Amino acid sequence: MNGLKKILGIVWILAALVVAYFGITVMGVPKITSGKQEDLVFGIIILFVLVPIVTGGMAIFGYYSLTGEYSDDK
């Protein structure tokens, strides 16, 4: 089971990278550069609030899983 947790830690880190890429290139920057005020506010919220929280949480969870913080033999 601990091996599976380590593999899933890698999956979580990779998922965090994918979410960061998607959040920046698809949701963040195009909304900021669209020129409409409602898109600007949404883009700022996505880019500076949600993307760091979501990707940081997923990456930290994956790192802890990869390093064995969730192992059963403690």
MOPAC internal coordinates of N, CA, C and O (Angstrom, degrees):
PM7 1SCF
backbone

  N    0.0000 0     0.00 0     0.00 0    0    0    0
  C    1.4473 1     0.00 0     0.00 0    1    0    0
  C    1.5282 1   111.42 1     0.00 0    2    1    0
  O    1.2310 1   120.57 1   144.96 1    3    2    1
  N    1.3322 1   116.51 1   -35.04 1    3    2    1
  C    1.4618 1   119.08 1   179.68 1    5    3    2
  C    1.5225 1   111.54 1   -66.85 1    6    5    3
  O    1.2310 1   120.07 1   147.02 1    7    6    5
  N    1.3280 1   117.46 1   -32.98 1    7    6    5
  C    1.4633 1   120.57 1   175.86 1    9    7    6
  C    1.5162 1   111.47 1   -64.26 1   10    9    7
  O    1.2310 1   120.92 1   139.84 1   11   10    9
  N    1.3223 1   115.84 1   -40.16 1   11   10    9
  C    1.4580 1   120.64 1   177.63 1   13   11   10
  C    1.5337 1   110.68 1   -64.27 1   14   13   11
  O    1.2310 1   120.34 1   141.15 1   15   14   13
  N    1.3198 1   116.95 1   -38.85 1   15   14   13
  C    1.4604 1   120.72 1   178.21 1   17   15   14
  C    1.5224 1   111.13 1   -63.71 1   18   17   15
  O    1.2310 1   120.20 1   141.78 1   19   18   17
  N    1.3236 1   117.23 1   -38.22 1   19   18   17
  C    1.4677 1   120.65 1   178.39 1   21   19   18
  C    1.5267 1   111.05 1   -68.30 1   22   21   19
  O    1.2310 1   120.47 1   139.90 1   23   22   21
  N    1.3036 1   116.70 1   -40.10 1   23   22   21
  C    1.4726 1   120.10 1   177.61 1   25   23   22
  C    1.5259 1   109.97 1   -64.83 1   26   25   23
  O    1.2310 1   120.44 1   137.11 1   27   26   25
  N    1.3113 1   116.77 1   -42.89 1   27   26   25
  C    1.4581 1   119.90 1   178.66 1   29   27   26
  C    1.5251 1   111.77 1   -67.71 1   30   29   27
  O    1.2310 1   120.08 1   154.24 1   31   30   29
  N    1.3345 1   117.46 1   -25.76 1   31   30   29
  C    1.4606 1   120.33 1   173.21 1   33   31   30
  C    1.5148 1   111.12 1   -62.51 1   34   33   31
  O    1.2310 1   120.50 1   138.40 1   35   34   33
  N    1.3184 1   116.66 1   -41.60 1   35   34   33
  C    1.4647 1   120.77 1   176.42 1   37   35   34
  C    1.5245 1   110.11 1   -64.66 1   38   37   35
  O    1.2310 1   120.88 1   139.64 1   39   38   37
  N    1.3265 1   115.93 1   -40.36 1   39   38   37
  C    1.4752 1   120.20 1   178.82 1   41   39   38
  C    1.5281 1   110.30 1   -61.98 1   42   41   39
  O    1.2310 1   119.82 1   137.96 1   43   42   41
  N    1.3250 1   117.95 1   -42.04 1   43   42   41
  C    1.4674 1   121.36 1   179.53 1   45   43   42
  C    1.5261 1   111.07 1   -64.36 1   46   45   43
  O    1.2310 1   120.10 1   139.84 1   47   46   45
  N    1.3250 1   117.41 1   -40.16 1   47   46   45
  C    1.4628 1   120.25 1   179.22 1   49   47   46
  C    1.5257 1   110.18 1   -66.19 1   50   49   47
  O    1.2310 1   120.30 1   136.97 1   51   50   49
  N    1.3208 1   117.03 1   -43.03 1   51   50   49
  C    1.4647 1   120.27 1   177.30 1   53   51   50
  C    1.5258 1   111.39 1   -64.61 1   54   53   51
  O    1.2310 1   120.40 1   141.24 1   55   54   53
  N    1.3158 1   116.83 1   -38.76 1   55   54   53
  C    1.4672 1   120.39 1   177.45 1   57   55   54
  C    1.5303 1   110.76 1   -64.52 1   58   57   55
  O    1.2310 1   120.29 1   143.68 1   59   58   57
  N    1.3264 1   117.05 1   -36.32 1   59   58   57
  C    1.4657 1   120.35 1   177.13 1   61   59   58
  C    1.5215 1   110.65 1   -64.15 1   62   61   59
  O    1.2310 1   120.26 1   140.32 1   63   62   61
  N    1.3312 1   117.12 1   -39.68 1   63   62   61
  C    1.4646 1   120.14 1   177.81 1   65   63   62
  C    1.5249 1   111.45 1   -65.36 1   66   65   63
  O    1.2310 1   120.53 1   139.50 1   67   66   65
  N    1.3251 1   116.60 1   -40.50 1   67   66   65
  C    1.4665 1   120.46 1   179.01 1   69   67   66
  C    1.5246 1   110.72 1   -65.92 1   70   69   67
  O    1.2310 1   120.18 1   137.15 1   71   70   69
  N    1.3201 1   117.26 1   -42.85 1   71   70   69
  C    1.4646 1   120.90 1   179.19 1   73   71   70
  C    1.5274 1   110.37 1   -64.95 1   74   73   71
  O    1.2310 1   120.01 1   140.88 1   75   74   73
  N    1.3272 1   117.59 1   -39.12 1   75   74   73
  C    1.4629 1   120.58 1   177.97 1   77   75   74
  C    1.5204 1   110.51 1   -63.89 1   78   77   75
  O    1.2310 1   120.25 1   135.06 1   79   78   77
  N    1.3156 1   117.12 1   -44.94 1   79   78   77
  C    1.4663 1   120.36 1   178.79 1   81   79   78
  C    1.5235 1   111.01 1   -61.91 1   82   81   79
  O    1.2310 1   120.51 1   132.60 1   83   82   81
  N    1.3324 1   116.64 1   -47.40 1   83   82   81
  C    1.4580 1   121.17 1   179.96 1   85   83   82
  C    1.5293 1   110.98 1   -63.70 1   86   85   83
  O    1.2310 1   120.36 1   137.11 1   87   86   85
  N    1.3164 1   116.91 1   -42.89 1   87   86   85
  C    1.4630 1   120.68 1  -178.69 1   89   87   86
  C    1.5133 1   112.99 1   -65.20 1   90   89   87
  O    1.2310 1   120.48 1   144.10 1   91   90   89
  N    1.3267 1   116.68 1   -35.90 1   91   90   89
  C    1.4595 1   119.51 1  -179.35 1   93   91   90
  C    1.5238 1   111.51 1   -80.48 1   94   93   91
  O    1.2310 1   120.20 1   130.66 1   95   94   93
  N    1.3217 1   117.23 1   -49.34 1   95   94   93
  C    1.4651 1   119.80 1  -171.61 1   97   95   94
  C    1.5222 1   114.07 1   -82.30 1   98   97   95
  O    1.2310 1   119.47 1   151.40 1   99   98   97
  N    1.3173 1   118.61 1   -28.60 1   99   98   97
  C    1.4665 1   120.01 1  -176.54 1  101   99   98
  C    1.5267 1   111.86 1  -103.78 1  102  101   99
  O    1.2310 1   120.29 1   137.87 1  103  102  101
  N    1.3083 1   117.05 1   -42.13 1  103  102  101
  C    1.4591 1   119.53 1  -174.63 1  105  103  102
  C    1.5284 1   114.12 1   -98.32 1  106  105  103
  O    1.2310 1   119.52 1   147.18 1  107  106  105
  N    1.3158 1   118.53 1   -32.82 1  107  106  105
  C    1.4569 1   120.48 1  -172.09 1  109  107  106
  C    1.5102 1   114.90 1   -87.70 1  110  109  107
  O    1.2310 1   120.22 1   110.70 1  111  110  109
  N    1.3020 1   117.19 1   -69.30 1  111  110  109
  C    1.4615 1   122.35 1  -173.29 1  113  111  110
  C    1.5336 1   113.02 1   -63.65 1  114  113  111
  O    1.2310 1   118.53 1   136.24 1  115  114  113
  N    1.3335 1   120.40 1   -43.76 1  115  114  113
  C    1.4784 1   118.26 1   178.12 1  117  115  114
  C    1.5290 1   113.47 1   -62.36 1  118  117  115
  O    1.2310 1   120.14 1   146.64 1  119  118  117
  N    1.3151 1   117.34 1   -33.36 1  119  118  117
  C    1.4665 1   119.71 1   178.49 1  121  119  118
  C    1.5269 1   110.81 1   -70.65 1  122  121  119
  O    1.2310 1   120.22 1   142.49 1  123  122  121
  N    1.3244 1   117.19 1   -37.51 1  123  122  121
  C    1.4564 1   120.00 1  -179.99 1  125  123  122
  C    1.5261 1   110.94 1   -68.45 1  126  125  123
  O    1.2310 1   120.26 1   142.46 1  127  126  125
  N    1.3117 1   117.10 1   -37.54 1  127  126  125
  C    1.4623 1   120.45 1  -176.25 1  129  127  126
  C    1.5294 1   113.85 1   -89.64 1  130  129  127
  O    1.2310 1   119.36 1  -175.27 1  131  130  129
  N    1.3238 1   118.82 1     4.73 1  131  130  129
  C    1.4677 1   120.46 1  -177.03 1  133  131  130
  C    1.5231 1   112.60 1   -72.70 1  134  133  131
  O    1.2310 1   119.60 1   151.49 1  135  134  133
  N    1.3146 1   118.36 1   -28.51 1  135  134  133
  C    1.4608 1   120.58 1   178.27 1  137  135  134
  C    1.5137 1   114.63 1    98.17 1  138  137  135
  O    1.2310 1   119.34 1   167.72 1  139  138  137
  N    1.3225 1   118.87 1   -12.28 1  139  138  137
  C    1.4640 1   121.63 1   178.49 1  141  139  138
  C    1.5269 1   109.23 1   -91.91 1  142  141  139
  O    1.2310 1   120.77 1   -36.50 1  143  142  141
  N    1.3253 1   116.13 1   143.50 1  143  142  141
  C    1.4560 1   120.33 1  -174.76 1  145  143  142
  C    1.5259 1   112.36 1   -66.27 1  146  145  143
  O    1.2310 1   120.03 1   138.65 1  147  146  145
  N    1.3313 1   117.55 1   -41.35 1  147  146  145
  C    1.4653 1   119.29 1  -179.56 1  149  147  146
  C    1.5293 1   111.56 1   -67.25 1  150  149  147
  O    1.2310 1   120.18 1   147.23 1  151  150  149
  N    1.3220 1   117.27 1   -32.77 1  151  150  149
  C    1.4644 1   120.04 1   175.13 1  153  151  150
  C    1.5146 1   111.46 1   -71.21 1  154  153  151
  O    1.2310 1   120.27 1   145.88 1  155  154  153
  N    1.3301 1   117.09 1   -34.12 1  155  154  153
  C    1.4602 1   120.75 1   178.78 1  157  155  154
  C    1.5211 1   111.19 1   -64.01 1  158  157  155
  O    1.2310 1   120.72 1   134.06 1  159  158  157
  N    1.3252 1   116.23 1   -45.94 1  159  158  157
  C    1.4684 1   120.20 1   179.22 1  161  159  158
  C    1.5205 1   110.37 1   -63.63 1  162  161  159
  O    1.2310 1   120.06 1   134.99 1  163  162  161
  N    1.3185 1   117.49 1   -45.01 1  163  162  161
  C    1.4627 1   121.32 1   178.90 1  165  163  162
  C    1.5261 1   111.08 1   -62.42 1  166  165  163
  O    1.2310 1   120.25 1   138.02 1  167  166  165
  N    1.3282 1   117.13 1   -41.98 1  167  166  165
  C    1.4537 1   121.11 1   179.66 1  169  167  166
  C    1.5143 1   112.62 1   -64.55 1  170  169  167
  O    1.2310 1   120.33 1   139.64 1  171  170  169
  N    1.3244 1   116.97 1   -40.36 1  171  170  169
  C    1.4701 1   120.40 1   178.17 1  173  171  170
  C    1.5206 1   110.38 1   -65.01 1  174  173  171
  O    1.2310 1   120.30 1   136.97 1  175  174  173
  N    1.3192 1   117.03 1   -43.03 1  175  174  173
  C    1.4675 1   120.26 1   178.95 1  177  175  174
  C    1.5187 1   110.50 1   -62.75 1  178  177  175
  O    1.2310 1   120.09 1   134.52 1  179  178  177
  N    1.3179 1   117.43 1   -45.48 1  179  178  177
  C    1.4621 1   121.19 1   179.55 1  181  179  178
  C    1.5224 1   110.71 1   -63.07 1  182  181  179
  O    1.2310 1   120.59 1   129.52 1  183  182  181
  N    1.3264 1   116.47 1   -50.48 1  183  182  181
  C    1.4550 1   121.27 1  -171.02 1  185  183  182
  C    1.5260 1   113.41 1   -71.80 1  186  185  183
  O    1.2310 1   119.96 1   139.30 1  187  186  185
  N    1.3057 1   117.68 1   -40.70 1  187  186  185
  C    1.4628 1   120.03 1  -172.77 1  189  187  186
  C    1.5223 1   114.89 1  -103.52 1  190  189  187
  O    1.2310 1   119.80 1   168.88 1  191  190  189
  N    1.3307 1   117.98 1   -11.12 1  191  190  189
  C    1.4654 1   120.07 1  -179.64 1  193  191  190
  C    1.5282 1   111.25 1  -116.31 1  194  193  191
  O    1.2310 1   120.61 1   120.49 1  195  194  193
  N    1.3283 1   116.44 1   -59.51 1  195  194  193
  C    1.4598 1   119.70 1  -170.98 1  197  195  194
  C    1.5246 1   113.99 1   -74.77 1  198  197  195
  O    1.2310 1   119.94 1   136.11 1  199  198  197
  N    1.3295 1   117.71 1   -43.89 1  199  198  197
  C    1.4658 1   119.63 1  -177.82 1  201  199  198
  C    1.5341 1   111.74 1   -60.91 1  202  201  199
  O    1.2310 1   118.76 1   133.45 1  203  202  201
  N    1.3332 1   119.97 1   -46.55 1  203  202  201
  C    1.4695 1   117.86 1   178.55 1  205  203  202
  C    1.5340 1   114.14 1   -64.91 1  206  205  203
  O    1.2310 1   120.45 1   143.22 1  207  206  205
  N    1.3284 1   116.74 1   -36.78 1  207  206  205
  C    1.4629 1   119.35 1  -179.80 1  209  207  206
  C    1.5213 1   110.74 1   -67.66 1  210  209  207
  O    1.2310 1   120.48 1   131.97 1  211  210  209
  N    1.3211 1   116.70 1   -48.03 1  211  210  209
  C    1.4656 1   120.77 1  -176.09 1  213  211  210
  C    1.5246 1   111.11 1   -68.09 1  214  213  211
  O    1.2310 1   120.46 1   130.48 1  215  214  213
  N    1.3295 1   116.73 1   -49.52 1  215  214  213
  C    1.4675 1   118.83 1  -177.34 1  217  215  214
  C    1.5144 1   111.43 1   -69.58 1  218  217  215
  O    1.2310 1   119.96 1   142.26 1  219  218  217
  N    1.3154 1   117.69 1   -37.74 1  219  218  217
  C    1.4616 1   120.14 1   177.37 1  221  219  218
  C    1.5162 1   112.18 1   -63.26 1  222  221  219
  O    1.2310 1   120.39 1   136.79 1  223  222  221
  N    1.3130 1   116.86 1   -43.21 1  223  222  221
  C    1.4615 1   120.65 1   178.52 1  225  223  222
  C    1.5125 1   112.59 1   -64.10 1  226  225  223
  O    1.2310 1   120.59 1   136.32 1  227  226  225
  N    1.3199 1   116.48 1   -43.68 1  227  226  225
  C    1.4626 1   119.88 1   179.29 1  229  227  226
  C    1.5235 1   111.43 1   -66.55 1  230  229  227
  O    1.2310 1   120.14 1   139.76 1  231  230  229
  N    1.3276 1   117.34 1   -40.24 1  231  230  229
  C    1.4571 1   120.88 1  -179.50 1  233  231  230
  C    1.5261 1   111.35 1   -68.31 1  234  233  231
  O    1.2310 1   120.04 1   139.10 1  235  234  233
  N    1.3173 1   117.53 1   -40.90 1  235  234  233
  C    1.4701 1   120.25 1   178.11 1  237  235  234
  C    1.5209 1   110.47 1   -66.26 1  238  237  235
  O    1.2310 1   120.21 1   137.84 1  239  238  237
  N    1.3207 1   117.21 1   -42.16 1  239  238  237
  C    1.4588 1   120.59 1   177.24 1  241  239  238
  C    1.5245 1   110.69 1   -60.73 1  242  241  239
  O    1.2310 1   120.28 1   136.69 1  243  242  241
  N    1.3220 1   117.07 1   -43.31 1  243  242  241
  C    1.4632 1   121.03 1   177.55 1  245  243  242
  C    1.5127 1   112.26 1   -65.01 1  246  245  243
  O    1.2310 1   120.11 1   139.87 1  247  246  245
  N    1.3313 1   117.40 1   -40.13 1  247  246  245
  C    1.4628 1   121.02 1   178.93 1  249  247  246
  C    1.5222 1   111.01 1   -64.01 1  250  249  247
  O    1.2310 1   120.40 1   134.38 1  251  250  249
  N    1.3294 1   116.83 1   -45.62 1  251  250  249
  C    1.4646 1   119.62 1   178.74 1  253  251  250
  C    1.5244 1   111.15 1   -63.19 1  254  253  251
  O    1.2310 1   120.50 1   141.43 1  255  254  253
  N    1.3081 1   116.65 1   -38.57 1  255  254  253
  C    1.4565 1   120.07 1   178.07 1  257  255  254
  C    1.5239 1   110.85 1   -66.98 1  258  257  255
  O    1.2310 1   120.57 1   141.73 1  259  258  257
  N    1.3113 1   116.51 1   -38.27 1  259  258  257
  C    1.4631 1   121.57 1  -179.74 1  261  259  258
  C    1.5251 1   111.95 1   -69.36 1  262  261  259
  O    1.2310 1   120.03 1   143.77 1  263  262  261
  N    1.3156 1   117.55 1   -36.23 1  263  262  261
  C    1.4621 1   120.93 1  -178.66 1  265  263  262
  C    1.5228 1   113.76 1   -84.22 1  266  265  263
  O    1.2310 1   119.78 1   175.06 1  267  266  265
  N    1.3126 1   118.03 1    -4.94 1  267  266  265
  C    1.4587 1   120.51 1   175.36 1  269  267  266
  C    1.5136 1   115.61 1    92.71 1  270  269  267
  O    1.2310 1   119.79 1  -161.51 1  271  270  269
  N    1.3107 1   118.00 1    18.49 1  271  270  269
  C    1.4622 1   120.66 1   178.98 1  273  271  270
  C    1.5359 1   111.87 1   -65.89 1  274  273  271
  O    1.2310 1   120.29 1   155.45 1  275  274  273
  N    1.3015 1   117.04 1   -24.55 1  275  274  273
  C    1.4611 1   121.71 1  -178.62 1  277  275  274
  C    1.5252 1   112.28 1  -101.46 1  278  277  275
  O    1.2310 1   120.05 1  -163.19 1  279  278  277
  N    1.3137 1   117.52 1    16.81 1  279  278  277
  C    1.4630 1   119.50 1  -177.30 1  281  279  278
  C    1.5281 1   110.33 1   -73.75 1  282  281  279
  O    1.2310 1   121.20 1   -23.41 1  283  282  281
  N    1.3125 1   115.31 1   156.59 1  283  282  281
  C    1.4645 1   121.95 1  -175.50 1  285  283  282
  C    1.5183 1   113.18 1   -82.55 1  286  285  283
  O    1.2310 1   119.35 1   162.03 1  287  286  285
  N    1.3221 1   118.85 1   -17.97 1  287  286  285
  C    1.4533 1   122.01 1  -172.46 1  289  287  286
  C    1.5213 1   113.42 1   -94.14 1  290  289  287
  O    1.2310 1   119.45 1  -136.73 1  291  290  289
  N    1.2925 1   118.66 1    43.27 1  291  290  289
  C    1.4665 1   121.75 1   176.99 1  293  291  290
  C    1.4968 1   110.94 1  -101.46 1  294  293  291
  O    1.2310 1   120.10 1   180.00 1  295  294  293

